[in-house]
Amino acid sequence: MTACFVCLYSCQIEFIFKRKNMVHVRIVTKTMQLLFLYFLTTCLCDFADANLQDITSGDPPYNICTNSNNYATDSPFKNNLYNLFDVLSLNASVTKFSSFYTGDDSDRVYGLYMCFNYNYTTYVECKNCIATTASQHIVKYCPNEKEAIVWEDSCLLRYSSEDFFGKLNVTGNIPKANSQNVSDPERYRSVVNKTLSTLTEQAAYNPVNNMSATGVEPFTKTETLYALVQCTRDLSDGDCSSCLQTATREILSCLLFSSWSTGSQP
């Protein structure tokens, strides 16, 4: 398996690079089995002091914790947080993106979720991801944190004591690469750049797409690139485009020499 992750804020780019007769066992969502090359970028991390789980170590969940501000176990903030999870879990049965806030003053909590790949993830899968997986993992891996994100196979869930809705921050990303090289890196970069640029325009500026777009691009006679781009729908059209463009630049830096890399916030 080869992979690339670049953490930004609230958009994602997902690659599947398929080579005929080459198989590996990684599953990204319940609807997609990945063959040969798996390449994923999730734009999640705008925290100044975030602690990102080592995403090279295995499958999701991947969590991001601020480690800077905690709530007490008997506080109103905790009650509001669990109320937030209940509302978002209920919403996930009818919509694949939702944001909500609850509570007052210092105990107010803001949260949102996004289920990946709107066209293939069902409402049942979306609800299960939020209600039974993400909401449990986020408190398990970021206990008592006032700001955190968890990324699952099919969804992301984020909450914070600060209002982050509609705000974009794409700074502070560190791409890392391994030693597995692509055979024609310049052409590969060109194909990736062209594909993502086209999908970015479709996702950001075509309202019928709900800030999501997919594409298929032949690379050789036996290799095909499949791509998905997606933004959380609290972003403006321009911020969605900016997020995906920044992610694309990070991806291209990953692909300068290598077909496998990771990225995280310092």
C-alpha positions as CSV (number, residue, x, y, z in Angstrom):
1,M,0.0,0.0,0.0
2,T,1.1,3.5,-0.7
3,A,-0.5,6.6,0.7
4,C,-0.3,10.3,1.2
5,F,-2.0,12.4,3.9
6,V,-1.9,16.2,4.1
7,C,-3.9,17.8,6.9
8,L,-5.5,21.1,6.3
9,Y,-9.0,22.1,7.5
10,S,-12.3,20.9,6.1
11,C,-11.9,19.4,2.6
12,Q,-10.7,16.1,1.5
13,I,-9.1,14.6,-1.6
14,E,-9.0,10.9,-2.1
15,F,-7.1,8.9,-4.8
16,I,-7.3,5.4,-6.0
17,F,-4.6,4.4,-8.5
18,K,-5.5,1.1,-9.9
19,R,-3.1,-1.2,-11.7
20,K,-4.4,-4.3,-13.5
21,N,-3.8,-7.6,-11.7
22,M,-2.3,-5.9,-8.7
23,V,-4.3,-6.2,-5.5
24,H,-3.9,-5.1,-1.9
25,V,-6.2,-5.3,1.1
26,R,-6.8,-1.7,2.2
27,I,-10.4,-0.6,2.5
28,V,-11.2,3.2,2.7
29,T,-15.0,3.0,2.8
30,K,-17.4,0.1,2.7
31,T,-18.1,0.8,-0.9
32,M,-14.5,0.9,-2.3
33,Q,-11.8,-1.6,-2.3
34,L,-8.5,0.0,-3.2
35,L,-6.0,-1.6,-5.6
36,F,-2.3,-1.0,-5.7
37,L,-2.0,2.7,-4.9
38,Y,-4.1,4.4,-2.3
39,F,-3.6,8.1,-2.0
40,L,-5.7,10.2,0.4
41,T,-5.6,13.8,1.6
42,T,-7.9,14.9,4.3
43,C,-8.1,18.6,5.2
44,L,-8.8,18.6,8.8
45,C,-6.2,20.3,10.9
46,D,-6.2,24.0,11.6
47,F,-5.3,23.6,15.3
48,A,-2.3,25.7,16.4
49,D,-1.1,23.0,18.9
50,A,-2.7,19.9,17.5
51,N,-1.4,16.4,18.3
52,L,-1.9,14.2,15.2
53,Q,-1.9,10.5,15.6
54,D,0.8,8.8,13.4
55,I,-1.3,8.2,10.2
56,T,1.4,6.0,8.8
57,S,0.7,3.4,11.5
58,G,-2.5,1.8,10.2
59,D,-6.1,2.3,9.4
60,P,-8.5,4.9,10.8
61,P,-9.5,6.3,13.2
62,Y,-7.1,9.2,13.1
63,N,-7.6,11.7,15.8
64,I,-6.4,15.3,16.2
65,C,-6.4,16.7,19.8
66,T,-5.4,20.2,20.8
67,N,-4.0,19.2,24.2
68,S,-4.4,22.8,25.2
69,N,-7.7,23.2,27.0
70,N,-9.6,20.6,29.0
71,Y,-13.1,20.4,30.5
72,A,-14.0,18.8,33.8
73,T,-15.8,15.5,33.8
74,D,-18.7,17.0,35.7
75,S,-18.9,20.2,33.8
76,P,-21.8,21.7,31.8
77,F,-19.5,21.6,28.8
78,K,-19.4,17.8,28.9
79,N,-23.2,17.6,29.0
80,N,-23.4,20.0,26.1
81,L,-20.9,18.0,24.1
82,Y,-22.9,14.8,24.5
83,N,-26.1,16.7,23.6
84,L,-24.2,17.9,20.5
85,F,-23.3,14.3,19.6
86,D,-27.0,13.3,20.0
87,V,-28.2,16.0,17.6
88,L,-25.5,15.4,15.0
89,S,-26.2,11.6,15.1
90,L,-29.9,12.2,14.6
91,N,-29.1,14.6,11.7
92,A,-26.9,12.0,10.1
93,S,-29.9,9.8,9.3
94,V,-31.2,12.4,6.9
95,T,-28.2,14.5,5.7
96,K,-24.6,13.8,5.1
97,F,-23.3,17.1,6.5
98,S,-24.5,19.1,9.4
99,S,-23.3,21.7,11.9
100,F,-24.8,22.6,15.3
101,Y,-23.9,24.4,18.5
102,T,-25.4,24.2,22.0
103,G,-24.8,25.8,25.4
104,D,-24.0,29.3,26.6
105,D,-20.8,31.3,27.2
106,S,-17.7,29.3,28.1
107,D,-19.7,26.1,28.1
108,R,-20.9,26.5,24.5
109,V,-19.7,23.8,22.1
110,Y,-19.7,23.9,18.3
111,G,-19.6,20.8,16.1
112,L,-20.0,19.4,12.6
113,Y,-19.7,16.2,10.7
114,M,-19.2,15.3,7.1
115,C,-19.7,11.8,5.6
116,F,-17.3,11.1,2.8
117,N,-18.3,10.5,-0.8
118,Y,-22.0,11.6,-0.8
119,N,-22.8,9.4,-3.9
120,Y,-21.8,6.1,-2.3
121,T,-22.2,6.4,1.5
122,T,-25.8,5.6,2.5
123,Y,-27.6,7.5,5.3
124,V,-27.5,4.3,7.4
125,E,-23.7,4.2,7.0
126,C,-23.4,7.9,7.7
127,K,-25.5,7.7,10.9
128,N,-23.6,4.6,12.1
129,C,-20.3,6.3,11.5
130,I,-21.3,9.4,13.5
131,A,-23.4,7.8,16.2
132,T,-21.6,4.6,17.0
133,T,-18.1,5.1,15.8
134,A,-16.8,8.7,15.5
135,S,-18.5,10.1,18.6
136,Q,-17.1,7.3,20.7
137,H,-13.6,7.5,19.3
138,I,-13.3,11.2,19.6
139,V,-13.8,11.1,23.4
140,K,-11.7,8.0,23.7
141,Y,-8.7,9.4,21.9
142,C,-9.1,13.0,23.0
143,P,-10.5,12.7,26.5
144,N,-11.7,15.9,28.2
145,E,-10.4,18.0,25.3
146,K,-12.4,21.2,24.3
147,E,-11.3,20.9,20.7
148,A,-10.8,17.7,18.6
149,I,-11.4,15.9,15.3
150,V,-11.6,12.3,14.5
151,W,-11.4,10.9,11.0
152,E,-13.0,7.5,10.2
153,D,-13.4,5.4,7.1
154,S,-16.7,7.0,6.2
155,C,-16.9,10.3,8.0
156,L,-15.2,13.1,10.1
157,L,-16.5,14.6,13.3
158,R,-15.2,17.8,14.8
159,Y,-16.1,19.9,17.8
160,S,-14.7,23.0,19.6
161,S,-15.4,25.5,22.3
162,E,-14.6,28.2,19.6
163,D,-16.8,29.0,16.7
164,F,-15.0,27.6,13.7
165,F,-17.9,27.4,11.3
166,G,-17.1,28.8,7.8
167,K,-13.5,29.6,8.8
168,L,-10.6,28.4,6.7
169,N,-7.0,27.9,7.8
170,V,-4.6,26.0,5.6
171,T,-1.2,26.8,7.1
172,G,1.4,24.7,8.9
173,N,1.3,21.4,6.9
174,I,4.3,19.1,6.8
175,P,4.4,16.5,3.9
176,K,6.5,13.4,4.5
177,A,7.5,10.8,1.9
178,N,8.9,7.3,1.8
179,S,11.3,5.8,-0.7
180,Q,8.8,4.2,-3.1
181,N,9.2,6.1,-6.4
182,V,6.8,6.5,-9.3
183,S,8.1,5.5,-12.7
184,D,7.2,8.7,-14.5
185,P,6.8,11.3,-11.7
186,E,6.5,14.4,-13.9
187,R,3.7,12.9,-16.0
188,Y,2.0,11.6,-12.9
189,R,2.1,15.0,-11.3
190,S,0.7,16.5,-14.4
191,V,-2.2,14.0,-14.5
192,V,-2.9,14.5,-10.8
193,N,-2.8,18.3,-11.1
194,K,-5.1,18.4,-14.1
195,T,-7.6,16.0,-12.5
196,L,-7.7,17.8,-9.2
197,S,-8.0,21.2,-10.8
198,T,-11.0,20.1,-12.8
199,L,-12.7,18.5,-9.8
200,T,-12.0,21.5,-7.6
201,E,-13.9,23.7,-10.0
202,Q,-16.8,21.3,-10.1
203,A,-17.0,20.9,-6.3
204,A,-16.5,24.5,-5.3
205,Y,-18.6,26.3,-8.0
206,N,-21.3,23.9,-9.1
207,P,-24.1,24.1,-6.5
208,V,-25.7,20.8,-7.6
209,N,-22.6,18.9,-6.5
210,N,-22.8,19.9,-2.8
211,M,-19.1,20.7,-2.7
212,S,-18.2,17.2,-3.9
213,A,-16.9,15.8,-7.2
214,T,-15.4,12.6,-8.5
215,G,-13.4,11.7,-11.6
216,V,-11.7,8.9,-13.5
217,E,-8.5,9.6,-15.5
218,P,-6.5,6.9,-17.5
219,F,-2.8,6.9,-16.8
220,T,-1.5,4.0,-18.9
221,K,-3.1,1.1,-20.6
222,T,-3.2,-0.8,-17.3
223,E,-3.4,2.0,-14.8
224,T,-6.3,4.3,-13.9
225,L,-6.6,7.2,-11.5
226,Y,-9.8,7.6,-9.5
227,A,-10.3,10.8,-7.6
228,L,-12.7,12.4,-5.1
229,V,-12.7,15.9,-3.8
230,Q,-15.0,17.2,-1.1
231,C,-15.5,20.2,1.2
232,T,-17.5,20.7,4.4
233,R,-20.5,22.7,3.3
234,D,-20.0,25.5,5.9
235,L,-17.3,26.9,3.7
236,S,-17.9,29.5,1.0
237,D,-17.3,28.5,-2.6
238,G,-14.1,30.5,-2.6
239,D,-12.8,28.9,0.6
240,C,-13.7,25.4,-0.7
241,S,-11.6,26.1,-3.8
242,S,-8.8,27.6,-1.7
243,C,-8.7,24.5,0.6
244,L,-8.6,22.1,-2.3
245,Q,-6.0,24.1,-4.2
246,T,-3.8,24.1,-1.1
247,A,-4.3,20.4,-0.7
248,T,-3.4,19.9,-4.4
249,R,-0.1,21.9,-3.9
250,E,0.7,19.7,-0.9
251,I,-0.1,16.6,-2.8
252,L,2.2,17.7,-5.7
253,S,5.0,18.3,-3.2
254,C,4.4,14.7,-2.0
255,L,4.6,13.5,-5.5
256,L,7.9,15.2,-6.5
257,F,9.8,12.0,-6.2
258,S,7.7,9.6,-4.2
259,S,4.4,7.8,-4.5
260,W,3.9,7.5,-0.7
261,S,4.0,10.3,1.8
262,T,2.3,11.7,4.9
263,G,1.6,15.2,6.1
264,S,0.8,16.6,9.5
265,Q,0.6,19.9,11.4
266,P,3.7,20.8,13.4
